[in-house]
Amino acid sequence: METFKYQTEIDAPAEKVWDILWKEDTYSKWTHFFSPGSQMVTDWKVGGKTYFTDVSKKNGMVSTIDKIEKNKYLIFKHLGEITDGVEDTESEKVKVWSGSKEAYYLEENNGKTTLKVEVDSDENYKEMFDNGFTKGLQIIKELSEK
């Protein structure tokens, strides 16, 4: 498992960047490069459930919030996957990467925000993450700077 890191500078306050990251109508815009129409459903509680799914909500990932401080950081711990609507957190396939983290850090200075993303994953997914986050962070920047 490796940690892939991405970063962008945004000419907007952290609160606006946070909203662009996590509001339903903008989340699917920047995550489009991973899965068109993707959705995130969460209870916003540490230790609760968060679902990252496709439009049908039948396939995706089940995670939990490990740490959160609004407008500063949000760290997910991935628990398993959802296939055809069924959660899997126990199979050997899932146990290989279960517990991996996906973290978002926002640092505001004089009305500008540095957004840093760190994702734990296997080297086989590096190209997908590089493509998705490079394009996705550009969308976040554009939407935040409007």
N, C-alpha and C positions, 0 to 999 in steps of 0.2 A: 504494500500500500504506500502510495506517495501522496504528498500534499501539493496540489496545484494552486498557484496564487495569481490573482488578477487584481488590477487597480486602475482607477480613473479619477481624474480631478473634475469636479463639477462646480460650475459657478451658480450655486444655489445653496440655501441653508439646509442643514441635515434633516430638519423636519419635513421639508418638501421632498427630499430624496427618499426618505423613509416611506412617505406616502406613495410615491411612484413605485417603489419596490414591492409594497405589500397590499395595495388596494386592488380589489378584484378586477376593475376595468383596465388597470395598467399592468398588473402582474402578467397577464396572458400576452401582452404586447412584447415585453422584453424576454420572456421565456419561450416565445414562439420558435426560436432557433434550436431549442431542445426537443420540443414537442408542440406542434401547432395546436392552439386552443387549450393549452395546459391550464390547470386550475390548482389553487391551494386552498384547502379548508382546514382551519385550525381553531382550537379553543383558546389560543394565546396563553396557555398555562405551562409553566415548567413541569415536565413530567406528564403532560397531557398528550393528546393525539393531534398529529398534523398529517394531512393526506395531500400528496402531490399526484394528481391524476390527469388522464386525458379527458377529453370532452365527455365521453360516455361514463366516466368515473368507474370504469371497470378495470383499468390497468394503471399502475403507477407505483408509488412508494408510500410506505407508512413510516412516520418519523415521530420524534418528540422534540419539544423545545428543551434544550439543555440549559441555556442561559439567555436572558433577555433584559435589555434596558432600552426602552423606547428612544428612538433617534440616535442611539449609540452603538448597539450591537444586538445581533440575533444569531444564536448558534443552535443549529439543529443536530440531533443525533439520529441517524437513520437506523431503523429497526428491522425493516423487511420490505417485501414487495406485495403488490396487489395484482393478481392475475384473474381475469374474468370475474372480478368482484370479490375474490377470496383473498384474505390476508394470509401471508406466509412469513412468519418470524422464526420458524424452527428448522426449516430444511437445511441440509448441508450446503446447498448452493447459496443460501442467504447468510448463513453463519460466517462465510468467508469475509463478507464486508459489513455485516451488522455491527453497529457501534461506530461506524465512520461518521465524521463530522462534516458539516457544511456551515461555514461561518461568514457573516457579513458584519463589517466594522465601518462605522461612519465617524470621521473626525472633522469637526467644523472649525474653521479658523477664518475670522473676518468675513463671514457670510459665504465662504466657499467650503465645499465638502470633499474630502478624500474618501472614496468608497473602496474598501479592500474586501476581496472575497478569497476564502481559502476552502478548498474542497479535497477531502481525502478520497482517493480512488486508485484503481488499478491502472497501470501504464497503458493498458489496452483502450482505455477511454479518454486518454489525454487529448487526442485530436478532436473528439466530440466536445469536450469541455473547452478547449482552446477556441474552437469555432463559436460555440454557444455563448461563452462569456465575452469574447471579443465583440461580437455583434450585439449581444444583449446589453452590455455596459454602455455601448454607444447609444442605444435606444433610451436607456435610463438617463444618460447625460442630456440627450435632446429633449426628452419630456420634462426633465427637471429645470432646464434652462429656459423653457417657454415662459 
